[in-house]
Amino acid sequence: MLPNSSPSSFRDLAFVPSTPALLPRATFKNLPAIQKWFHPQASKANQHNAAHEYLRSFGAATVPLEYSSSTHKFIRSQAPLSLFLEWLNQSNSETKDRFYLAQASLDDLPQALRSDLPTPAHVTLSGRGDIYATNLWIGRPPTYTPLHRDPNPNLFVQLAGSKTVRLIDPSAGQSIFARVQATLGEVASAKFRGEEMMQGREKEILEKEVWGGGSEVEGGSHGFEVQLEAGDAVFIPNGWWHSIKGTGDGVTASVSSHTSMDLNIG
């Protein structure tokens, strides 16, 4: 964990040396999105519900949804935010047919929602200060993102609920991915959330490789695990492999800010 939450410490101790780092707990607890989009559950610590009274006013906005059925069907589509909110309102952690608002570009959301997620100074003061992409994720646990690596550094901030992130260094992660591809008799790149990773045999094998050891991260000393709650953040350097699971009850949400790799030395 970084010794403090200052952007300069983040830049010098994590971004510049390209070292994974957990920021001090609740560094981003005052983000407007955390305060306005979600309500803490009174009966369960660190669990949240969606603030429907606020979010439904943006129901006409189109968002990317992933649909997973009880028969293992997986479909990506664009749909009104209102459809997703209605599903959240009627579902629970045991619901079999599930929606996940996944990798929604912040640029495609209404201006009011974009204003609720200002770019952290940790991002603007690192790299060139430009944003490669900012993506939003909202769902009801259990949620799952398979093992992959990003082309740009990623500041991953938890907005609601809980997530477990497993990180594996570039060499060990490549070995795992290559082993899975060899088992499948295929050769593929680590395309982010490719549909083949989200269903069928590849999903099962990838998940077993990364999560099959319980609390033991595949790769031993080459990887580690962090638990995130609302306001927490982890820095994932480019090239580091990671897989993420949403846990607990209620709603889980996060935002990932990707910046350039070039240093801002001005």
Backbone as CSV, one residue per row, in Angstrom:
resi,resn,N_x,N_y,N_z,CA_x,CA_y,CA_z,C_x,C_y,C_z
1,MET,0.844,-1.192,0.000,0.000,0.000,0.000,0.880,1.243,0.000
2,LEU,0.474,2.251,-0.774,1.221,3.499,-0.791,1.165,4.173,0.577
3,PRO,2.216,4.913,0.959,2.263,5.508,2.302,1.237,6.603,2.518
4,ASN,0.797,7.247,1.438,-0.239,8.269,1.543,-0.977,8.366,0.217
5,SER,-2.033,9.158,0.189,-2.900,9.211,-0.986,-2.562,10.340,-1.952
6,SER,-1.438,11.011,-1.774,-1.121,12.160,-2.614,-0.820,11.730,-4.053
7,PRO,-1.215,12.550,-5.031,-0.894,12.246,-6.430,0.605,12.111,-6.675
8,SER,1.414,12.875,-5.950,2.863,12.791,-6.159,3.416,11.445,-5.702
9,SER,2.925,10.929,-4.574,3.360,9.605,-4.126,2.936,8.536,-5.120
10,PHE,1.726,8.666,-5.621,1.240,7.714,-6.622,2.140,7.737,-7.857
11,ARG,2.476,8.934,-8.318,3.287,9.063,-9.520,4.683,8.486,-9.307
12,ASP,5.317,8.839,-8.179,6.717,8.466,-7.958,6.894,7.003,-7.552
13,LEU,5.925,6.463,-6.801,6.084,5.123,-6.239,5.350,4.035,-7.021
14,ALA,4.401,4.424,-7.858,3.625,3.426,-8.595,3.709,3.648,-10.103
15,PHE,3.310,4.833,-10.573,3.213,5.054,-12.016,4.576,5.020,-12.699
16,VAL,5.514,5.810,-12.202,6.821,5.898,-12.866,7.555,4.561,-12.868
17,PRO,7.638,3.844,-11.728,8.320,2.539,-11.758,7.457,1.408,-12.311
18,SER,6.209,1.721,-12.702,5.283,0.720,-13.241,5.112,-0.441,-12.260
19,THR,4.761,-0.078,-11.015,4.616,-1.043,-9.933,3.163,-1.083,-9.460
20,PRO,2.537,-2.249,-9.399,1.177,-2.315,-8.872,1.124,-1.764,-7.449
21,ALA,0.047,-1.083,-7.107,-0.032,-0.487,-5.788,-1.478,-0.305,-5.360
22,LEU,-1.721,-0.598,-4.094,-3.004,-0.305,-3.471,-2.904,1.062,-2.829
23,LEU,-3.810,1.960,-3.169,-3.815,3.276,-2.546,-4.413,3.165,-1.146
24,PRO,-4.122,4.123,-0.245,-4.726,4.076,1.091,-6.240,3.933,1.004
25,ARG,-6.785,3.185,1.944,-8.209,2.885,1.912,-9.039,4.167,1.864
26,ALA,-10.116,4.107,1.063,-11.106,5.182,0.956,-10.527,6.475,0.388
27,THR,-9.448,6.392,-0.391,-8.864,7.582,-1.005,-9.904,8.365,-1.811
28,PHE,-10.811,7.643,-2.462,-11.768,8.309,-3.354,-13.195,8.270,-2.807
29,LYS,-13.340,8.212,-1.492,-14.666,8.080,-0.886,-15.573,9.275,-1.170
30,ASN,-14.999,10.434,-1.521,-15.811,11.632,-1.745,-16.167,11.876,-3.207
31,LEU,-15.889,10.912,-4.068,-16.313,11.066,-5.456,-17.829,11.278,-5.509
32,PRO,-18.309,12.250,-6.282,-19.755,12.472,-6.360,-20.541,11.225,-6.757
33,ALA,-19.990,10.406,-7.644,-20.707,9.203,-8.067,-20.971,8.269,-6.895
34,ILE,-20.032,8.152,-5.982,-20.229,7.294,-4.818,-21.361,7.827,-3.957
35,GLN,-21.415,9.127,-3.798,-22.411,9.747,-2.936,-23.794,9.791,-3.578
36,LYS,-23.860,9.938,-4.912,-25.134,10.188,-5.586,-25.735,8.963,-6.266
37,TRP,-24.912,8.015,-6.700,-25.414,6.884,-7.474,-25.832,5.697,-6.607
38,PHE,-25.346,5.653,-5.370,-25.548,4.465,-4.535,-25.926,4.844,-3.106
39,HIS,-26.662,3.916,-2.441,-27.014,4.074,-1.035,-26.423,2.905,-0.253
40,PRO,-25.727,3.158,0.866,-25.252,2.039,1.694,-26.429,1.260,2.264
41,GLN,-26.273,-0.049,2.328,-27.287,-0.870,2.974,-27.170,-0.722,4.482
42,ALA,-28.279,-0.473,5.142,-28.252,-0.244,6.586,-27.847,-1.495,7.360
43,SER,-28.204,-2.671,6.826,-27.999,-3.911,7.574,-26.688,-4.618,7.256
44,LYS,-25.981,-4.184,6.194,-24.771,-4.888,5.780,-23.663,-3.889,5.480
45,ALA,-22.544,-4.042,6.163,-21.413,-3.137,5.962,-20.830,-3.318,4.570
46,ASN,-20.443,-2.201,3.961,-19.755,-2.184,2.659,-20.595,-2.741,1.515
47,GLN,-21.913,-2.767,1.684,-22.800,-3.200,0.624,-23.712,-2.036,0.243
48,HIS,-24.100,-1.975,-1.031,-24.843,-0.823,-1.533,-26.006,-1.233,-2.426
49,ASN,-26.969,-0.328,-2.528,-28.038,-0.413,-3.516,-27.917,0.772,-4.459
50,ALA,-28.460,0.625,-5.663,-28.451,1.730,-6.612,-29.431,2.807,-6.157
51,ALA,-29.064,4.064,-6.365,-29.935,5.203,-6.047,-30.864,5.429,-7.237
52,HIS,-31.925,4.634,-7.321,-32.805,4.661,-8.484,-33.438,6.029,-8.695
53,GLU,-33.746,6.724,-7.606,-34.413,8.020,-7.738,-33.557,9.027,-8.486
54,TYR,-32.226,8.875,-8.419,-31.318,9.753,-9.159,-31.025,9.195,-10.545
55,LEU,-30.697,7.922,-10.620,-30.241,7.338,-11.880,-31.352,7.202,-12.914
56,ARG,-32.600,7.020,-12.469,-33.674,6.807,-13.448,-33.926,8.039,-14.331
57,SER,-33.459,9.196,-13.883,-33.633,10.384,-14.721,-32.753,10.324,-15.971
58,PHE,-31.804,9.379,-15.990,-30.933,9.195,-17.157,-31.285,7.892,-17.884
59,GLY,-32.488,7.402,-17.653,-32.887,6.093,-18.165,-32.871,5.964,-19.671
60,ALA,-32.974,7.072,-20.392,-32.980,7.004,-21.855,-31.590,6.818,-22.444
61,ALA,-30.555,7.000,-21.635,-29.187,6.833,-22.131,-28.956,5.389,-22.567
62,THR,-28.211,5.208,-23.650,-27.892,3.872,-24.149,-26.573,3.404,-23.545
63,VAL,-26.579,2.169,-23.017,-25.393,1.624,-22.364,-25.116,0.211,-22.879
64,PRO,-23.854,-0.238,-22.816,-23.532,-1.609,-23.216,-23.858,-2.585,-22.090
65,LEU,-24.580,-3.641,-22.416,-24.939,-4.661,-21.433,-24.448,-6.029,-21.879
66,GLU,-24.016,-6.818,-20.905,-23.711,-8.221,-21.144,-24.791,-9.051,-20.475
67,TYR,-25.367,-9.969,-21.225,-26.430,-10.830,-20.713,-25.908,-12.253,-20.621
68,SER,-26.051,-12.844,-19.441,-25.660,-14.240,-19.229,-26.878,-15.002,-18.719
69,SER,-27.237,-16.079,-19.407,-28.433,-16.824,-19.029,-28.085,-18.061,-18.215
70,SER,-29.108,-18.644,-17.628,-28.923,-19.869,-16.840,-28.504,-21.037,-17.716
71,THR,-28.695,-20.901,-19.037,-28.277,-21.956,-19.968,-26.916,-21.649,-20.589
72,HIS,-26.179,-20.688,-19.974,-24.811,-20.330,-20.373,-24.759,-19.567,-21.693
73,LYS,-25.876,-18.988,-22.088,-25.851,-18.117,-23.261,-25.236,-16.785,-22.862
74,PHE,-24.405,-16.207,-23.742,-23.756,-14.924,-23.473,-23.985,-14.007,-24.664
75,ILE,-24.582,-12.836,-24.406,-24.914,-11.893,-25.478,-24.499,-10.488,-25.059
76,ARG,-23.877,-9.759,-25.985,-23.597,-8.341,-25.779,-24.591,-7.516,-26.593
77,SER,-25.074,-6.422,-26.004,-26.019,-5.576,-26.721,-25.985,-4.164,-26.155
78,GLN,-26.615,-3.246,-26.857,-26.829,-1.882,-26.390,-28.288,-1.760,-25.974
79,ALA,-28.541,-1.124,-24.839,-29.909,-1.029,-24.337,-30.059,0.227,-23.491
80,PRO,-31.290,0.668,-23.249,-31.500,1.841,-22.389,-31.064,1.546,-20.948
81,LEU,-30.509,2.530,-20.306,-30.127,2.385,-18.898,-31.330,1.985,-18.058
82,SER,-32.523,2.435,-18.431,-33.733,2.109,-17.667,-33.965,0.609,-17.590
83,LEU,-33.640,-0.128,-18.659,-33.808,-1.587,-18.641,-32.901,-2.211,-17.592
84,PHE,-31.660,-1.747,-17.552,-30.710,-2.284,-16.577,-31.134,-1.946,-15.146
85,LEU,-31.595,-0.725,-14.929,-32.032,-0.321,-13.592,-33.229,-1.150,-13.125
86,GLU,-34.133,-1.441,-14.058,-35.289,-2.265,-13.705,-34.848,-3.664,-13.297
87,TRP,-33.861,-4.214,-14.036,-33.349,-5.536,-13.667,-32.699,-5.491,-12.284
88,LEU,-31.895,-4.456,-12.019,-31.271,-4.333,-10.696,-32.319,-4.297,-9.600
89,ASN,-33.413,-3.609,-9.856,-34.456,-3.437,-8.847,-35.172,-4.742,-8.536
90,GLN,-35.237,-5.646,-9.516,-35.995,-6.877,-9.353,-35.133,-8.102,-9.064
91,SER,-33.831,-7.979,-9.186,-32.944,-9.140,-9.065,-32.292,-9.213,-7.692
92,ASN,-31.607,-10.330,-7.460,-30.767,-10.492,-6.273,-29.586,-11.374,-6.660
93,SER,-28.745,-11.701,-5.677,-27.526,-12.455,-5.982,-27.811,-13.871,-6.485
94,GLU,-29.050,-14.362,-6.290,-29.403,-15.710,-6.729,-30.046,-15.726,-8.113
95,THR,-30.330,-14.563,-8.675,-30.962,-14.502,-9.993,-30.079,-15.184,-11.039
96,LYS,-30.674,-16.056,-11.831,-29.890,-16.848,-12.789,-29.585,-16.074,-14.069
97,ASP,-30.592,-15.422,-14.633,-30.377,-14.632,-15.844,-29.910,-13.247,-15.435
98,ARG,-28.712,-12.850,-15.915,-28.051,-11.684,-15.341,-27.636,-10.674,-16.410
99,PHE,-27.669,-9.400,-16.014,-27.135,-8.317,-16.831,-25.938,-7.699,-16.123
100,TYR,-24.986,-7.248,-16.920,-23.816,-6.547,-16.385,-23.548,-5.353,-17.285
101,LEU,-23.585,-4.158,-16.703,-23.203,-2.958,-17.445,-21.683,-2.944,-17.459
102,ALA,-21.111,-3.321,-18.597,-19.676,-3.616,-18.653,-18.958,-2.740,-19.665
103,GLN,-17.870,-2.131,-19.217,-16.982,-1.357,-20.079,-17.738,-0.231,-20.799
104,ALA,-18.603,0.455,-20.069,-19.314,1.596,-20.641,-18.383,2.803,-20.678
105,SER,-18.194,3.372,-21.853,-17.312,4.533,-21.976,-17.943,5.736,-21.296
106,LEU,-17.175,6.388,-20.446,-17.687,7.573,-19.761,-18.080,8.648,-20.769
107,ASP,-17.387,8.713,-21.901,-17.670,9.723,-22.917,-19.062,9.569,-23.519
108,ASP,-19.647,8.365,-23.422,-20.958,8.106,-24.019,-22.108,8.355,-23.051
109,LEU,-21.806,8.692,-21.815,-22.842,8.913,-20.814,-23.288,10.370,-20.810
110,PRO,-24.480,10.667,-20.281,-24.923,12.061,-20.174,-23.937,12.905,-19.382
111,GLN,-23.883,14.191,-19.707,-22.911,15.089,-19.092,-23.009,15.083,-17.566
112,ALA,-24.204,15.029,-17.023,-24.355,15.059,-15.564,-23.670,13.856,-14.912
113,LEU,-23.780,12.685,-15.531,-23.114,11.497,-14.987,-21.603,11.606,-15.157
114,ARG,-21.155,12.158,-16.282,-19.713,12.344,-16.475,-19.158,13.290,-15.408
115,SER,-19.929,14.302,-15.056,-19.476,15.255,-14.041,-19.363,14.613,-12.664
116,ASP,-20.120,13.539,-12.441,-20.058,12.834,-11.155,-18.787,12.000,-11.024
117,LEU,-18.053,11.834,-12.140,-16.813,11.043,-12.129,-15.663,11.874,-12.689
118,PRO,-15.253,12.910,-11.983,-14.121,13.708,-12.463,-12.847,12.875,-12.480
119,THR,-11.981,13.165,-13.431,-10.721,12.433,-13.527,-9.854,12.736,-12.316
120,PRO,-9.387,11.706,-11.589,-8.542,11.943,-10.413,-7.233,12.649,-10.787
121,ALA,-6.763,13.494,-9.883,-5.477,14.172,-10.103,-4.344,13.167,-10.250
122,HIS,-4.507,11.974,-9.662,-3.487,10.935,-9.795,-3.273,10.574,-11.262
123,VAL,-4.319,10.693,-12.055,-4.234,10.380,-13.471,-3.739,11.582,-14.268
124,THR,-4.304,12.754,-13.998,-3.944,13.935,-14.793,-2.517,14.383,-14.547
125,LEU,-1.948,14.051,-13.378,-0.585,14.470,-13.060,0.443,13.385,-13.363
126,SER,-0.003,12.251,-13.919,0.900,11.177,-14.318,0.837,11.016,-15.828
127,GLY,1.797,10.330,-16.387,1.827,10.192,-17.834,1.861,11.562,-18.486
128,ARG,1.171,11.703,-19.587,1.052,13.004,-20.231,-0.145,13.774,-19.695
129,GLY,-0.878,13.141,-18.775,-2.064,13.774,-18.232,-3.289,13.563,-19.086
130,ASP,-3.146,12.825,-20.193,-4.294,12.575,-21.057,-4.951,11.247,-20.672
131,ILE,-6.201,11.095,-21.076,-6.953,9.894,-20.739,-7.149,9.067,-22.002
132,TYR,-6.663,7.845,-21.977,-6.840,6.931,-23.098,-8.284,6.430,-23.137
133,ALA,-8.823,6.082,-21.965,-10.211,5.631,-21.868,-10.622,5.604,-20.406
134,THR,-11.894,5.901,-20.152,-12.475,5.748,-18.819,-13.725,4.907,-18.966
135,ASN,-13.763,3.774,-18.280,-14.859,2.816,-18.440,-15.541,2.528,-17.102
136,LEU,-16.839,2.331,-17.193,-17.680,2.103,-16.014,-18.209,0.677,-16.013
137,TRP,-18.305,0.118,-14.783,-18.800,-1.249,-14.603,-19.802,-1.249,-13.449
138,ILE,-21.004,-1.746,-13.693,-22.011,-1.858,-12.627,-22.726,-3.198,-12.785
139,GLY,-22.882,-3.908,-11.688,-23.583,-5.183,-11.747,-23.994,-5.642,-10.363
140,ARG,-24.562,-6.828,-10.341,-24.927,-7.456,-9.078,-24.085,-8.715,-8.918
141,PRO,-23.336,-8.839,-7.808,-22.480,-10.005,-7.636,-23.291,-11.309,-7.683
142,PRO,-22.644,-12.380,-8.159,-21.241,-12.414,-8.574,-21.040,-11.885,-9.990
143,THR,-20.027,-11.027,-10.165,-19.604,-10.581,-11.489,-18.196,-11.105,-11.733
144,TYR,-17.803,-11.133,-12.995,-16.518,-11.762,-13.327,-15.910,-11.123,-14.565
145,THR,-14.653,-10.767,-14.473,-13.860,-10.342,-15.624,-12.683,-11.305,-15.740
146,PRO,-12.511,-11.972,-16.879,-11.475,-12.997,-17.022,-10.071,-12.416,-17.072
147,LEU,-9.091,-13.279,-16.960,-7.685,-12.889,-17.007,-7.375,-12.181,-18.321
148,HIS,-6.759,-11.003,-18.219,-6.378,-10.236,-19.400,-5.327,-9.222,-18.984
149,ARG,-4.787,-8.493,-19.961,-3.874,-7.397,-19.667,-4.285,-6.191,-20.502
150,ASP,-4.074,-5.014,-19.954,-4.451,-3.780,-20.631,-3.246,-3.158,-21.326
151,PRO,-3.458,-2.452,-22.431,-2.349,-1.818,-23.139,-1.883,-0.521,-22.492
152,ASN,-2.647,-0.008,-21.525,-2.298,1.247,-20.866,-2.444,1.113,-19.360
153,PRO,-1.703,1.920,-18.588,-1.845,1.890,-17.126,-3.290,2.171,-16.713
154,ASN,-3.714,1.539,-15.637,-5.119,1.565,-15.234,-5.229,1.886,-13.737
155,LEU,-5.897,3.000,-13.410,-6.262,3.287,-12.027,-7.686,2.805,-11.850
156,PHE,-7.855,1.749,-11.070,-9.136,1.062,-10.921,-9.743,1.450,-9.577
157,VAL,-10.880,2.149,-9.605,-11.504,2.695,-8.397,-12.837,2.004,-8.148
158,GLN,-13.034,1.538,-6.934,-14.292,0.915,-6.548,-15.289,1.983,-6.105
159,LEU,-16.499,1.940,-6.675,-17.527,2.933,-6.373,-18.583,2.420,-5.399
160,ALA,-18.859,1.116,-5.450,-19.892,0.541,-4.584,-19.634,-0.947,-4.417
161,GLY,-20.060,-1.495,-3.282,-19.904,-2.917,-3.059,-18.450,-3.335,-2.944
162,SER,-18.170,-4.592,-3.262,-16.834,-5.159,-3.071,-16.374,-5.905,-4.314
163,LYS,-15.076,-5.855,-4.559,-14.474,-6.651,-5.618,-13.144,-7.207,-5.147
164,THR,-12.805,-8.380,-5.670,-11.506,-8.997,-5.441,-10.728,-8.953,-6.750
165,VAL,-9.513,-8.414,-6.689,-8.671,-8.289,-7.878,-7.444,-9.163,-7.702
166,ARG,-7.193,-10.027,-8.641,-5.964,-10.827,-8.643,-5.064,-10.323,-9.765
167,LEU,-3.835,-9.958,-9.397,-2.859,-9.435,-10.342,-1.697,-10.413,-10.469
168,ILE,-1.223,-10.582,-11.700,-0.122,-11.504,-11.982,0.862,-10.794,-12.892
169,ASP,2.151,-10.914,-12.599,3.142,-10.154,-13.358,3.173,-10.593,-14.827
170,PRO,3.720,-9.745,-15.711,3.622,-10.006,-17.154,4.116,-11.379,-17.590
171,SER,5.255,-11.820,-17.048,5.808,-13.094,-17.477,4.950,-14.272,-17.022
172,ALA,4.576,-14.273,-15.735,3.765,-15.372,-15.203,2.384,-15.391,-15.849
173,GLY,1.811,-14.201,-16.071,0.504,-14.139,-16.699,0.530,-14.673,-18.116
174,GLN,1.590,-14.340,-18.861,1.714,-14.844,-20.229,1.834,-16.360,-20.226
175,SER,2.536,-16.911,-19.247,2.674,-18.369,-19.158,1.323,-19.035,-18.903
176,ILE,0.529,-18.433,-18.028,-0.803,-18.977,-17.748,-1.666,-18.941,-18.999
177,PHE,-1.670,-17.780,-19.667,-2.506,-17.629,-20.849,-2.075,-18.599,-21.947
178,ALA,-0.758,-18.737,-22.138,-0.249,-19.656,-23.160,-0.625,-21.097,-22.820
179,ARG,-0.582,-21.445,-21.533,-0.943,-22.800,-21.111,-2.416,-23.081,-21.401
180,VAL,-3.269,-22.100,-21.154,-4.693,-22.266,-21.442,-4.913,-22.433,-22.939
181,GLN,-4.242,-21.608,-23.757,-4.388,-21.713,-25.200,-3.896,-23.065,-25.715
182,ALA,-2.813,-23.563,-25.123,-2.298,-24.865,-25.528,-3.284,-25.974,-25.177
183,THR,-3.910,-25.851,-24.018,-4.911,-26.835,-23.617,-6.082,-26.853,-24.586
184,LEU,-6.436,-25.671,-25.081,-7.548,-25.552,-26.022,-7.141,-25.865,-27.457
185,GLY,-5.808,-25.953,-27.690,-5.329,-26.166,-29.046,-5.513,-24.945,-29.913
186,GLU,-5.394,-23.761,-29.302,-5.621,-22.519,-30.023,-4.453,-21.563,-29.820
187,VAL,-4.403,-20.536,-30.649,-3.447,-19.447,-30.493,-4.246,-18.150,-30.580
188,ALA,-4.253,-17.369,-29.511,-5.060,-16.147,-29.490,-4.349,-15.087,-28.675
189,SER,-4.761,-13.852,-28.869,-4.250,-12.758,-28.048,-5.159,-12.588,-26.844
190,ALA,-4.667,-11.839,-25.850,-5.443,-11.643,-24.629,-6.426,-10.496,-24.818
191,LYS,-7.292,-10.636,-25.792,-8.286,-9.605,-26.076,-9.178,-9.407,-24.864
192,PHE,-9.380,-8.156,-24.506,-10.110,-7.839,-23.297,-11.574,-8.254,-23.418
193,ARG,-11.977,-9.144,-22.521,-13.347,-9.626,-22.462,-13.846,-10.093,-23.828
194,GLY,-12.965,-10.796,-24.562,-13.437,-11.431,-25.777,-14.536,-12.422,-25.423
195,GLU,-15.509,-12.589,-26.301,-16.654,-13.445,-25.970,-16.235,-14.872,-25.672
196,GLU,-15.144,-15.327,-26.314,-14.671,-16.683,-26.045,-14.216,-16.845,-24.602
197,MET,-13.813,-15.730,-23.954,-13.387,-15.784,-22.548,-14.568,-15.820,-21.586
198,MET,-15.765,-15.473,-22.070,-16.912,-15.288,-21.199,-17.878,-16.464,-21.196
199,GLN,-17.555,-17.505,-21.937,-18.464,-18.637,-22.002,-17.691,-19.881,-22.420
200,GLY,-18.270,-21.026,-22.152,-17.716,-22.277,-22.633,-16.435,-22.720,-21.940
201,ARG,-15.682,-23.545,-22.659,-14.519,-24.213,-22.073,-13.403,-23.236,-21.731
202,GLU,-13.182,-22.201,-22.570,-12.106,-21.252,-22.278,-12.372,-20.512,-20.972
203,LYS,-13.612,-20.095,-20.743,-13.964,-19.432,-19.483,-13.675,-20.345,-18.292
204,GLU,-14.088,-21.611,-18.391,-13.895,-22.554,-17.294,-12.419,-22.770,-16.986
205,ILE,-11.604,-22.934,-18.038,-10.183,-23.209,-17.826,-9.462,-21.977,-17.280
206,LEU,-9.750,-20.802,-17.856,-9.130,-19.566,-17.374,-9.464,-19.322,-15.902
207,GLU,-10.735,-19.507,-15.572,-11.152,-19.257,-14.190,-10.476,-20.239,-13.226
208,LYS,-10.369,-21.484,-13.632,-9.715,-22.478,-12.782,-8.242,-22.154,-12.595
209,GLU,-7.559,-21.719,-13.660,-6.140,-21.388,-13.579,-5.888,-20.249,-12.593
210,VAL,-6.752,-19.232,-12.621,-6.508,-18.031,-11.814,-7.115,-18.136,-10.429
211,TRP,-8.300,-18.750,-10.322,-9.046,-18.740,-9.064,-9.185,-20.112,-8.420
212,GLY,-8.711,-21.149,-9.093,-8.940,-22.503,-8.598,-8.239,-22.827,-7.298
213,GLY,-7.206,-22.049,-6.950,-6.460,-22.317,-5.725,-7.027,-21.651,-4.497
214,GLY,-8.282,-21.205,-4.552,-8.870,-20.521,-3.399,-8.224,-19.175,-3.191
215,SER,-7.612,-18.978,-2.028,-6.983,-17.696,-1.723,-5.553,-17.605,-2.255
216,GLU,-5.064,-18.692,-2.839,-3.695,-18.714,-3.365,-3.675,-18.212,-4.796
217,VAL,-2.946,-17.126,-5.042,-2.872,-16.566,-6.387,-1.948,-17.411,-7.239
218,GLU,-2.435,-17.800,-8.413,-1.594,-18.545,-9.354,-0.344,-17.732,-9.663
219,GLY,0.794,-18.385,-9.598,2.040,-17.691,-9.862,2.834,-17.429,-8.596
220,GLY,2.225,-17.718,-7.412,2.952,-17.567,-6.157,3.457,-16.171,-5.939
221,SER,4.793,-16.026,-5.857,5.399,-14.724,-5.609,5.248,-13.779,-6.791
222,HIS,4.737,-14.290,-7.910,4.580,-13.468,-9.109,3.225,-12.752,-9.156
223,GLY,2.399,-12.926,-8.146,1.086,-12.308,-8.149,0.587,-12.033,-6.749
224,PHE,-0.488,-11.263,-6.675,-1.090,-10.997,-5.373,-2.543,-10.610,-5.558
225,GLU,-3.245,-10.524,-4.438,-4.678,-10.278,-4.437,-5.002,-9.074,-3.566
226,VAL,-5.957,-8.256,-4.013,-6.419,-7.132,-3.204,-7.939,-7.160,-3.140
227,GLN,-8.469,-6.737,-1.997,-9.908,-6.601,-1.789,-10.249,-5.116,-1.808
228,LEU,-11.221,-4.741,-2.623,-11.592,-3.344,-2.757,-13.021,-3.117,-2.272
229,GLU,-13.209,-2.005,-1.564,-14.538,-1.558,-1.169,-14.706,-0.119,-1.632
230,ALA,-15.880,0.434,-1.467,-16.185,1.756,-2.019,-15.147,2.789,-1.588
231,GLY,-14.583,3.505,-2.568,-13.567,4.518,-2.311,-12.149,4.013,-2.399
232,ASP,-11.959,2.686,-2.458,-10.620,2.106,-2.587,-10.178,2.111,-4.050
233,ALA,-8.871,2.000,-4.259,-8.346,1.972,-5.625,-7.054,1.174,-5.683
234,VAL,-6.830,0.551,-6.832,-5.587,-0.169,-7.084,-5.039,0.285,-8.435
235,PHE,-3.726,0.427,-8.501,-3.064,0.779,-9.760,-2.571,-0.490,-10.426
236,ILE,-2.966,-0.675,-11.702,-2.564,-1.845,-12.483,-1.708,-1.350,-13.654
237,PRO,-0.393,-1.563,-13.611,0.470,-1.101,-14.716,0.140,-1.830,-16.010
238,ASN,0.463,-1.187,-17.139,0.258,-1.871,-18.409,1.101,-3.141,-18.447
239,GLY,0.531,-4.171,-18.998,1.232,-5.452,-19.095,0.958,-6.402,-17.954
240,TRP,0.484,-5.905,-16.814,0.160,-6.784,-15.693,-1.189,-7.442,-15.951
241,TRP,-1.215,-8.754,-15.802,-2.436,-9.526,-16.013,-3.310,-9.422,-14.775
242,HIS,-4.616,-9.445,-14.979,-5.519,-9.369,-13.826,-6.872,-9.975,-14.169
243,SER,-7.518,-10.451,-13.125,-8.876,-10.973,-13.222,-9.625,-10.448,-12.004
244,ILE,-10.922,-10.162,-12.173,-11.670,-9.445,-11.136,-13.009,-10.123,-10.888
245,LYS,-13.381,-10.239,-9.607,-14.681,-10.793,-9.241,-15.413,-9.829,-8.311
246,GLY,-16.689,-9.574,-8.629,-17.554,-8.828,-7.735,-18.111,-9.774,-6.687
247,THR,-18.093,-9.364,-5.422,-18.487,-10.241,-4.321,-19.529,-9.557,-3.438
248,GLY,-20.145,-10.341,-2.556,-21.094,-9.798,-1.593,-22.496,-9.696,-2.163
249,ASP,-23.302,-8.835,-1.547,-24.681,-8.619,-1.966,-24.821,-7.197,-2.508
250,GLY,-26.046,-6.843,-2.873,-26.285,-5.484,-3.339,-25.719,-5.250,-4.727
251,VAL,-25.141,-4.078,-4.916,-24.609,-3.666,-6.210,-23.109,-3.458,-6.087
252,THR,-22.375,-3.876,-7.107,-20.947,-3.595,-7.174,-20.689,-2.715,-8.386
253,ALA,-19.828,-1.718,-8.219,-19.550,-0.784,-9.316,-18.118,-0.298,-9.216
254,SER,-17.529,-0.017,-10.369,-16.155,0.476,-10.403,-15.937,1.275,-11.669
255,VAL,-14.853,2.046,-11.671,-14.474,2.832,-12.845,-12.978,2.665,-13.058
256,SER,-12.586,2.493,-14.318,-11.170,2.335,-14.645,-10.741,3.485,-15.542
257,SER,-9.653,4.156,-15.146,-9.111,5.271,-15.919,-7.768,4.853,-16.496
258,HIS,-7.685,4.851,-17.812,-6.470,4.451,-18.510,-5.785,5.691,-19.055
259,THR,-4.503,5.829,-18.761,-3.747,6.994,-19.233,-2.589,6.538,-20.099
260,SER,-1.892,7.479,-20.693,-0.764,7.149,-21.550,0.403,6.657,-20.708
261,MET,1.331,5.963,-21.341,2.512,5.454,-20.645,3.640,6.483,-20.585
262,ASP,3.580,7.500,-21.439,4.646,8.501,-21.465,4.593,9.360,-20.215
263,LEU,5.752,9.715,-19.702,5.816,10.495,-18.470,5.585,11.963,-18.722
264,ASN,4.881,12.573,-17.773,4.666,13.997,-17.801,5.814,14.651,-17.016
265,ILE,6.778,15.218,-17.717,7.962,15.761,-17.024,7.986,17.284,-17.079
266,GLY,6.839,17.856,-17.465,6.761,19.306,-17.526,6.616,19.947,-16.159
